[in-house]
Amino acid sequence: MGDDNQNKNDAEKENYVAVSTKDDDASYDLFARLLIKRIVGFLEQRPSDFAITILPPPEMLSPELAAAAAAEEEETINRTGGESVSSSSLESLSSEHRSLLETSIVLMHDNPEDICKSSGHLGLEARNLPIIARVLRKAYRQAKKKNQNASSPLSAAEKEELFHIASCLLLIQPDHATAWADRRRYLLSLQNHEIQTLAFGFQRDNDEEENEKDALCFLWSQELDYLDILVTQHSKA
């Protein structure tokens, strides 16, 4: 029995190593983009807590909860302008990357009825953490390099991309001072229309001045929620 468990663990380790070395795979960049979109979509739901832990396999979720979670993920990713995880983009991923995408980051609710009442619990699969960390660090380095080498001012979309990547990276590396600095610079440089775009869930009215004030308050409220979720997992950092 002990030998069987050891063989299973060794096979799992080999599989993780195989996936982590596929940097030249055509699906790698797509996987990185979809992973970031997935994390950002879940963060915009303002989860109540966050944990790096051993997540339950998808088959252990009830059919109702699995269907509700898939529908919620589809909505949040589409709202952020990302590629739909249920679309043909998934078909371009390798089977390993598809499995990683679907099982590494999960927003869980206690039951289907709570989805409309609660923000849920954000979980990151601990066994996939080295791979996810490597993917996010590489994406962050690429975005920083593009930022530093740009001959003209970055577009709003490019600035927001760096902000989102830094936000994802800090979930697993909260003491990354440069990522914190990038997020701070981005938030302090926002113009009114960018604030209202980034402030997820903000309700607009006809008063432009009130819109600006309310959107700014809503944005910093989101930032406090983000800091709070980091503290739930990384209180010492």
C-alpha positions, 0 to 999 in steps of 0.5 A: 500500500505504501509503495502504491502511494509513493508511486502515485506521488512520484507520478504526480510530481513528474506531471507537475514538472512536465507542465512547468517546463512547457514554456515553448508550448503554443498554449503557454501565453494563452494559459497565462492570459486566461489565468490572470483573467480568471483571478481578476474576475474572481477578485472583482467578486470581492471574496470574503477570504483567501487561502492557499490550500488543497482544493477539492477536485471538481468532481466533488462539487455538487452539480448545482454548485459546479454549474453555478460556479461555472456561470459566475466565472463566465460572467466575470471573465466576460465583464473584464473583457477577457477571453471566455474560458468556455469558448474555443480558446480553451481548445487551444490549450494543452490538456495540462494547461486546461487542467491547471486553469480549471483546478488551480483557482476556485471561488467557492460558495458554501451552497448555490443559494449563497452565490447571490448573498455572499462573495465566497471564498477564493482558493488557490491549489497549493500543489500547483503553487510553484507553477502558478508563481512561475507563470505570474512572475514571467508575465509580470517581467514581460509587462514590466519590460514592455513598460520600461522599453516603451518609446511612447506613453503606455495606453490605458489598457497596457497600464491596467494590464500591469496593474492586474498582473501585479495584483495576481502576483501579490496573492502568492508573493505579498512582499514583492515591493516592486509590484506594490509600487506599480499598483500604487503608481497606477492607482494614483495616476488614474483619470476620472474615466479610468476610475469609473471603469476600474471601479467594478459595480459602481452605479453611475448617475447624471451628476458628473461631479458626484460620479467622480467622487463616488467612483473614487470612494468605491475604487479605494473601497475595493482596494481595502477589500484587496488588502484585507484578502491578502491579510487573511492569507499572509498576515506575517508578510 
